[in-house]
Amino acid sequence: MNIYSDLSQLALKYLKDTEVNLNNVLIITGDFNIRDNFWDPSFPHHSSHRDTLFDITDSFRLEISKPTESFPTRYSNNVQDSNLVLDLVFLQPNSTEYNNHYIHPD
């Protein structure tokens, strides 16, 4: 499942508030527009949206998969703004790809 959640988190609200009847979801990935220190150590805060996202992914028995090397997934055109980690991957923790993927910085 590929998800894009806008800054208002409409996709997360929909998934949380709607009984989603999907079977055998193996991967959830996308741009979640959530800044959080769990996946971006350069960001000092916890987001309540992370809790919602984890509740949703837990319902599919998926966990966040961390890349083999950390890179920002959104690069700012403005040098005064920081680069961000907004794109995430959730997989079954027993899959061979879990914590074994690479984000190409280009």
C-alpha positions in Angstrom: 0.0 0.0 0.0 1.4 3.4 -1.0 0.2 6.3 1.1 0.6 10.0 0.7 -0.6 11.9 3.8 -0.9 15.7 3.3 0.1 18.2 6.0 -3.4 17.8 7.5 -2.9 14.0 7.8 -6.1 13.3 5.9 -4.9 9.8 4.8 -4.0 8.8 8.4 -7.4 10.1 9.6 -9.2 8.1 6.9 -7.3 4.9 7.7 -7.8 5.3 11.4 -11.5 6.3 11.2 -12.5 3.8 8.5 -12.6 0.1 9.0 -10.1 -1.0 6.3 -10.8 -4.4 5.1 -7.5 -5.4 3.5 -5.9 -8.7 3.8 -2.2 -9.7 3.4 -0.7 -6.2 3.4 3.0 -6.9 3.1 4.3 -3.4 2.8 3.2 0.1 3.5 5.3 2.9 2.2 4.9 6.5 1.3 5.3 10.2 2.2 3.7 10.6 5.6 4.6 14.3 6.2 5.4 13.5 9.8 8.5 14.8 11.4 9.6 12.7 14.4 12.8 11.9 16.3 12.1 8.2 16.0 13.2 8.2 12.3 14.9 11.5 12.1 17.5 12.0 14.9 18.1 15.6 13.7 14.5 16.4 14.7 14.2 16.8 18.5 10.5 16.2 19.0 7.9 13.4 19.1 4.8 13.8 17.0 1.4 12.5 18.1 0.8 11.6 14.4 3.5 9.0 14.9 1.3 7.2 17.4 -1.6 7.2 15.0 0.6 5.9 12.2 2.0 3.1 14.5 -1.5 2.1 15.5 -2.5 1.7 11.9 0.7 -0.2 10.9 0.3 -2.4 14.0 -3.2 -3.4 12.9 -1.5 -4.8 9.7 1.3 -6.4 11.9 3.9 -4.3 10.2 6.8 -2.4 11.8 8.9 0.5 10.6 11.9 -0.7 8.7 15.0 1.4 9.0 17.3 1.8 6.0 20.9 0.5 6.1 22.1 4.1 6.0 20.1 7.2 6.9 19.5 9.9 4.4 16.9 12.6 4.2 14.0 11.7 1.9 13.1 15.4 1.1 15.7 17.9 0.2 14.9 21.6 0.6 15.6 24.1 -2.1 16.2 26.7 0.5 19.6 26.4 2.2 18.1 27.8 5.4 15.7 25.0 5.7 16.8 21.5 6.9 16.4 18.4 4.8 13.8 16.0 6.2 12.9 12.3 6.6 9.3 12.0 5.6 9.2 8.8 3.5 8.9 5.6 5.5 8.7 1.9 4.9 6.7 -0.6 7.0 7.3 -4.3 6.6 6.7 -7.6 8.3 9.5 -7.9 10.8 10.3 -11.4 9.8 10.9 -10.5 6.1 14.4 -10.5 4.7 14.0 -6.9 3.6 13.2 -5.7 7.1 15.9 -3.2 8.2 17.8 -4.1 5.0 16.8 -1.5 2.4 18.7 1.4 1.0 17.6 5.0 0.2 19.4 6.3 -2.8 20.3 10.0 -1.9 19.9 11.2 -5.5 
